[in-house]
Amino acid sequence: MSPPEDKKTPLVGGHEPSEDASVSMSYQTEELRGYLLKKTRNGKWQKRWFETNGCFLTYYKKQGQKLLAALNLPQVGEIVTLPEDTEDGPGLFSIELNERIYTIKAKHQEEAALWVEALVWRQKGGVVAQANGDDALFLHAAASTGDDADLSPKAPTVQPPQPLPPKTKEVEETQDVRRCGCGCAIQ
């Protein structure tokens, strides 16, 4: 039996500006996924795999690895794009959570704006209907850290998300399942 075909999804930051425009509203029908850079508390940049998953923004060291954090978007504060910084370059946005501000870097300002728009939409209760596991909008980010070769676009391999429990049954609160105020669950 042959493996199922990977659904090819667009990369933001593609070769033609029209490609970027065609995916600008896709975040309402598809989950966003891709590498971005996250600024550490000591000011260094770390490449991380970010995904939207219902009302959560999750990130991992690399795609398919152990979850590092899940931000419950309805519970975070302000999510905004930041002006271009001469030191850190374009494509910056921030997420306020309690007393901490996460600074994230996308490839360019337009990609940062797309992430912010998608995250704010989810923060306000927007939900992506899960038709099948292949509905994902892949985003690609690179920074001027000299490591651009590692961030070059690659054909994504889509791993279907774990099925969520039926809404009619109560989900036990464990370390493996988290719920947010909007009723979505992440495993």
C-alpha positions as CSV (number, residue, x, y, z in Angstrom):
1,M,0.0,0.0,0.0
2,S,1.5,3.4,-1.0
3,P,1.6,6.2,1.6
4,P,-1.0,8.9,1.2
5,E,0.0,11.9,-0.9
6,D,1.2,14.9,1.0
7,K,-1.1,17.9,0.4
8,K,1.1,20.6,-0.9
9,T,0.5,23.8,1.0
10,P,1.9,27.3,0.3
11,L,4.8,28.8,2.1
12,V,4.5,32.4,3.1
13,G,7.6,34.2,1.8
14,G,7.4,32.4,-1.6
15,H,9.0,33.6,-4.7
16,E,6.1,35.8,-6.0
17,P,4.2,38.4,-4.0
18,S,0.9,37.0,-5.4
19,E,1.7,33.8,-3.5
20,D,1.7,35.7,-0.2
21,A,-1.6,37.4,-1.0
22,S,-3.3,34.1,-1.8
23,V,-2.8,32.7,1.7
24,S,-3.6,35.9,3.7
25,M,-7.0,34.7,4.8
26,S,-6.2,30.9,4.8
27,Y,-5.6,31.0,8.6
28,Q,-9.4,30.9,9.1
29,T,-9.6,27.6,7.4
30,E,-6.2,26.1,8.1
31,E,-3.9,25.8,11.0
32,L,-0.6,27.8,10.7
33,R,2.7,25.9,11.1
34,G,6.3,26.9,10.5
35,Y,9.7,27.8,11.8
36,L,10.0,31.2,13.5
37,L,12.7,32.6,15.8
38,K,11.9,33.2,19.5
39,K,14.0,35.7,21.5
40,T,15.3,34.2,24.8
41,R,15.3,36.1,28.1
42,N,19.1,36.8,27.6
43,G,18.5,38.3,24.1
44,K,19.5,35.4,21.9
45,W,17.4,34.0,19.0
46,Q,16.3,30.3,19.0
47,K,14.7,28.7,15.9
48,R,11.5,26.9,17.0
49,W,8.7,25.1,15.2
50,F,5.4,27.0,15.9
51,E,1.8,25.7,15.2
52,T,-1.6,27.0,15.9
53,N,-3.8,24.2,17.3
54,G,-7.3,25.4,17.9
55,C,-7.1,28.3,20.4
56,F,-3.4,27.4,21.3
57,L,-0.1,28.5,19.9
58,T,2.3,25.7,20.5
59,Y,6.0,25.5,19.9
60,Y,8.6,22.8,19.7
61,K,12.4,22.7,19.4
62,K,11.9,21.0,16.0
63,Q,8.9,19.7,14.1
64,G,7.6,16.5,15.5
65,Q,9.5,16.8,18.8
66,K,8.3,17.2,22.4
67,L,6.1,20.2,23.1
68,L,8.0,23.0,24.8
69,A,5.0,25.3,25.5
70,A,1.4,25.9,24.7
71,L,0.0,29.5,24.9
72,N,-3.7,29.6,25.5
73,L,-4.5,32.5,23.2
74,P,-7.8,33.6,24.9
75,Q,-5.8,34.1,28.1
76,V,-2.8,36.0,26.6
77,G,-2.7,39.8,26.6
78,E,-1.7,42.0,23.6
79,I,-0.5,40.4,20.3
80,V,1.1,43.0,18.1
81,T,3.5,43.5,15.2
82,L,6.6,45.5,16.2
83,P,8.3,48.2,14.1
84,E,11.4,47.2,12.2
85,D,14.3,47.2,14.6
86,T,17.8,48.1,13.2
87,E,19.4,45.5,15.4
88,D,16.9,42.6,15.0
89,G,15.6,43.5,11.6
90,P,12.1,43.2,10.1
91,G,9.4,40.6,10.9
92,L,9.0,41.1,14.6
93,F,5.9,40.6,16.7
94,S,5.2,40.1,20.4
95,I,2.8,38.2,22.6
96,E,2.2,39.3,26.1
97,L,1.5,36.6,28.7
98,N,1.2,37.6,32.4
99,E,4.5,39.4,33.2
100,R,6.4,38.0,30.2
101,I,6.6,39.3,26.6
102,Y,7.5,36.8,23.9
103,T,9.3,38.4,21.0
104,I,9.0,36.4,17.8
105,K,10.7,36.9,14.4
106,A,9.3,36.0,11.0
107,K,11.1,36.3,7.7
108,H,9.6,39.6,6.9
109,Q,7.0,42.2,8.1
110,E,4.2,40.7,6.0
111,E,4.6,37.2,7.4
112,A,4.7,38.7,11.0
113,A,1.4,40.5,10.2
114,L,-0.2,37.3,9.0
115,W,0.8,35.4,12.2
116,V,-0.5,38.3,14.3
117,E,-3.8,38.5,12.4
118,A,-4.2,34.7,12.8
119,L,-3.4,34.7,16.5
120,V,-5.6,37.6,17.3
121,W,-8.5,35.9,15.4
122,R,-8.0,32.8,17.5
123,Q,-7.6,34.9,20.7
124,K,-11.1,36.3,20.0
125,G,-12.7,32.9,19.6
126,G,-12.0,32.1,15.9
127,V,-12.0,28.3,15.4
128,V,-10.6,26.4,12.4
129,A,-12.9,23.6,11.4
130,Q,-10.8,20.4,11.2
131,A,-12.0,18.8,8.0
132,N,-8.9,16.6,7.8
133,G,-5.4,16.4,9.1
134,D,-3.9,17.8,6.0
135,D,-5.3,21.3,6.4
136,A,-2.2,23.2,7.5
137,L,-0.8,26.4,6.2
138,F,3.0,26.1,6.4
139,L,5.0,29.2,7.0
140,H,8.7,29.6,6.6
141,A,10.8,32.1,8.4
142,A,14.5,33.0,8.2
143,A,16.6,35.4,10.1
144,S,19.8,37.1,9.4
145,T,21.7,34.9,11.9
146,G,23.9,33.4,9.2
147,D,22.0,30.1,9.5
148,D,19.7,30.7,6.4
149,A,20.7,27.4,4.8
150,D,19.1,25.5,7.6
151,L,15.9,27.5,7.1
152,S,15.5,27.0,3.4
153,P,12.0,25.9,2.2
154,K,11.5,22.2,2.1
155,A,8.5,20.1,1.0
156,P,6.6,19.7,4.3
157,T,5.6,16.3,5.6
158,V,2.3,16.6,7.3
159,Q,1.6,14.5,10.3
160,P,-2.1,14.2,11.1
161,P,-2.9,15.7,14.5
162,Q,-4.1,13.3,17.2
163,P,-7.9,13.1,17.2
164,L,-9.6,15.1,19.9
165,P,-12.0,13.5,22.2
166,P,-15.7,13.7,21.3
167,K,-17.4,16.8,22.8
168,T,-20.1,14.7,24.4
169,K,-17.6,12.9,26.7
170,E,-15.8,14.6,29.5
171,V,-12.0,14.8,29.0
172,E,-9.9,14.1,32.0
173,E,-7.5,16.9,32.9
174,T,-4.0,15.4,32.7
175,Q,-0.6,16.6,31.7
176,D,-1.3,15.3,28.2
177,V,-4.6,17.1,27.6
178,R,-5.1,20.8,28.1
179,R,-8.4,22.7,27.7
180,C,-8.9,26.4,27.2
181,G,-11.9,28.6,27.8
182,C,-13.2,28.3,24.2
183,G,-13.6,24.5,24.6
184,C,-10.8,23.3,22.4
185,A,-8.3,20.7,23.6
186,I,-4.7,20.0,22.8
187,Q,-3.0,16.7,23.4
